[in-house]
Amino acid sequence: MTIVNNHPEETREALLRNDPKLSTKEVVIDDKYAAIASEASIQATKACLETKGHEVTILNTKEEAFEFLKNLIPKGSSINNGHSTTLEEIGFIEYLKSATEWENVHAQVLAETDMGKQYELRRTKGNIVDYYLSSASAITEDGVIVGCDLTGTRIGAWGSSAGKLVIVSGTNKIVKNEEAANERVNKYALELESARVRLAYKIPGSNIVNYFAIRHANPFNPKRVHVILIKESLGY
């Protein structure tokens, strides 16, 4: 199977080459945050996430992740996603453009040209889907899942509104603890996301307006969150 990334210009490598601030070293980011976690770290993270009530699947490649995700979601389910470079890199966003087995609410939102109506669709139907697909800004070895965004569209459904929350992440997102997660978010992910929005939206940069940390599963709805860890460096 050929993986198709619908936004190759927004990968970490492309941004490092082409963004004016990153390519000239005006902003320097630490490459350690792109490194794949060790096997011991991956297994520790899996164990802690499971102890806290989440489902966890470990996969070796983006190709495996694509197939797993495609088969994970029952046919007929309503699905949505916030922006995710990781989901683009595994080919799933491109696949969704022609997939017919689910109700693609994200496509419905983008098809609405009236911005007021689009916002309402995103706020209402977009947050109560059966499956919400996302990635994390960081995942800690002691089982905390951290997500951040500028507008709320990425993490709006994380708390409880979506039926299932599926977090797809490269193991480069794994860090020791939440203090390290904060450092990763501020010193690495924010800088790369700022480069992405300069390219995609022609604005000066991003900001951490919304910070969401899932520290335990909902005791009344365990295994609502399914974390898919891929042993590759994906996203930022």
TAMO-V646601 format. One record per residue. N is the residue number from 1. RES is the residue in one letter. PSI is psi in degrees with one decimal (none if undefined). Layout:
n: (N | N)
res: (RES | RES)
psi: (PSI | PSI)
//
This chain:
n: (1 | 2 | 3 | 4 | 5 | 6 | 7 | 8 | 9 | 10 | 11 | 12 | 13 | 14 | 15 | 16 | 17 | 18 | 19 | 20 | 21 | 22 | 23 | 24 | 25 | 26 | 27 | 28 | 29 | 30 | 31 | 32 | 33 | 34 | 35 | 36 | 37 | 38 | 39 | 40 | 41 | 42 | 43 | 44 | 45 | 46 | 47 | 48 | 49 | 50 | 51 | 52 | 53 | 54 | 55 | 56 | 57 | 58 | 59 | 60 | 61 | 62 | 63 | 64 | 65 | 66 | 67 | 68 | 69 | 70 | 71 | 72 | 73 | 74 | 75 | 76 | 77 | 78 | 79 | 80 | 81 | 82 | 83 | 84 | 85 | 86 | 87 | 88 | 89 | 90 | 91 | 92 | 93 | 94 | 95 | 96 | 97 | 98 | 99 | 100 | 101 | 102 | 103 | 104 | 105 | 106 | 107 | 108 | 109 | 110 | 111 | 112 | 113 | 114 | 115 | 116 | 117 | 118 | 119 | 120 | 121 | 122 | 123 | 124 | 125 | 126 | 127 | 128 | 129 | 130 | 131 | 132 | 133 | 134 | 135 | 136 | 137 | 138 | 139 | 140 | 141 | 142 | 143 | 144 | 145 | 146 | 147 | 148 | 149 | 150 | 151 | 152 | 153 | 154 | 155 | 156 | 157 | 158 | 159 | 160 | 161 | 162 | 163 | 164 | 165 | 166 | 167 | 168 | 169 | 170 | 171 | 172 | 173 | 174 | 175 | 176 | 177 | 178 | 179 | 180 | 181 | 182 | 183 | 184 | 185 | 186 | 187 | 188 | 189 | 190 | 191 | 192 | 193 | 194 | 195 | 196 | 197 | 198 | 199 | 200 | 201 | 202 | 203 | 204 | 205 | 206 | 207 | 208 | 209 | 210 | 211 | 212 | 213 | 214 | 215 | 216 | 217 | 218 | 219 | 220 | 221 | 222 | 223 | 224 | 225 | 226 | 227 | 228 | 229 | 230 | 231 | 232 | 233 | 234 | 235 | 236)
res: (M | T | I | V | N | N | H | P | E | E | T | R | E | A | L | L | R | N | D | P | K | L | S | T | K | E | V | V | I | D | D | K | Y | A | A | I | A | S | E | A | S | I | Q | A | T | K | A | C | L | E | T | K | G | H | E | V | T | I | L | N | T | K | E | E | A | F | E | F | L | K | N | L | I | P | K | G | S | S | I | N | N | G | H | S | T | T | L | E | E | I | G | F | I | E | Y | L | K | S | A | T | E | W | E | N | V | H | A | Q | V | L | A | E | T | D | M | G | K | Q | Y | E | L | R | R | T | K | G | N | I | V | D | Y | Y | L | S | S | A | S | A | I | T | E | D | G | V | I | V | G | C | D | L | T | G | T | R | I | G | A | W | G | S | S | A | G | K | L | V | I | V | S | G | T | N | K | I | V | K | N | E | E | A | A | N | E | R | V | N | K | Y | A | L | E | L | E | S | A | R | V | R | L | A | Y | K | I | P | G | S | N | I | V | N | Y | F | A | I | R | H | A | N | P | F | N | P | K | R | V | H | V | I | L | I | K | E | S | L | G | Y)
psi: (137.2 | 123.0 | 129.9 | 116.7 | 118.6 | -10.2 | 66.5 | -22.5 | -9.8 | 9.0 | 163.1 | -47.5 | -42.2 | -40.3 | -39.5 | -32.3 | -38.2 | -21.0 | 132.5 | -37.3 | -37.6 | -39.9 | -27.7 | 0.4 | 18.3 | -37.9 | 123.8 | 128.8 | 154.8 | 117.7 | -12.6 | -26.3 | -7.3 | -6.3 | 140.1 | 136.6 | 154.7 | 161.7 | -39.4 | -41.2 | -41.4 | -46.0 | -36.1 | -42.1 | -45.7 | -46.9 | -43.8 | -40.1 | -41.3 | -39.4 | -33.2 | 0.7 | 9.0 | 157.7 | 144.2 | 133.9 | 131.1 | 128.8 | 157.3 | -34.3 | 163.6 | -31.1 | -42.9 | -39.8 | -41.9 | -50.7 | -41.0 | -46.2 | -40.0 | -37.0 | -14.2 | -37.7 | 119.9 | 144.0 | 142.1 | -8.3 | 149.7 | 136.6 | 153.3 | 165.2 | 146.1 | 175.7 | 136.8 | 113.5 | -35.3 | -47.2 | -32.4 | -43.7 | -27.7 | -0.1 | 4.3 | -33.9 | -41.4 | -40.9 | -38.2 | -22.5 | -29.6 | -3.1 | 139.2 | -1.0 | -11.4 | 166.1 | 107.3 | 93.9 | -31.9 | -40.8 | -37.2 | -40.9 | -48.4 | -24.7 | -18.9 | 116.2 | -20.3 | 115.7 | -33.7 | -45.5 | -36.0 | -43.3 | -43.2 | -39.9 | -44.1 | -42.1 | -34.8 | -83.9 | -34.2 | -23.0 | -8.4 | 27.4 | 164.1 | -41.1 | 123.4 | 123.8 | 133.7 | -179.3 | 175.7 | 155.7 | -28.5 | 151.6 | 128.3 | 154.9 | -23.1 | 18.7 | 30.6 | 133.2 | 122.5 | 132.5 | 144.7 | 153.9 | 176.9 | -39.4 | -11.5 | -8.7 | -20.2 | -41.0 | 7.8 | -33.6 | 1.8 | -39.6 | -60.6 | -11.9 | -39.7 | 146.6 | -53.9 | 138.4 | 119.5 | 115.8 | 115.8 | 121.8 | 138.1 | 154.7 | -3.2 | -13.9 | -9.2 | 130.8 | 173.6 | -50.2 | -174.9 | -29.4 | -43.8 | -32.2 | -43.6 | -40.5 | -43.7 | -44.5 | -48.8 | -38.2 | -14.7 | -63.8 | -42.0 | -40.6 | -40.6 | -38.7 | -35.7 | -39.9 | -39.5 | -44.5 | -27.0 | -38.4 | -47.3 | -38.4 | -3.2 | 39.3 | 161.4 | -28.8 | -179.6 | -176.4 | 153.3 | 83.1 | -39.2 | 129.2 | 122.7 | 127.0 | 122.6 | 107.9 | -21.2 | 159.7 | 154.1 | 121.4 | -20.7 | -4.4 | 59.8 | 154.5 | 19.8 | -33.6 | 128.2 | 116.2 | 124.2 | 112.8 | 125.0 | 131.1 | 51.8 | 162.2 | 111.0 | 142.9 | -163.2 | none)
//
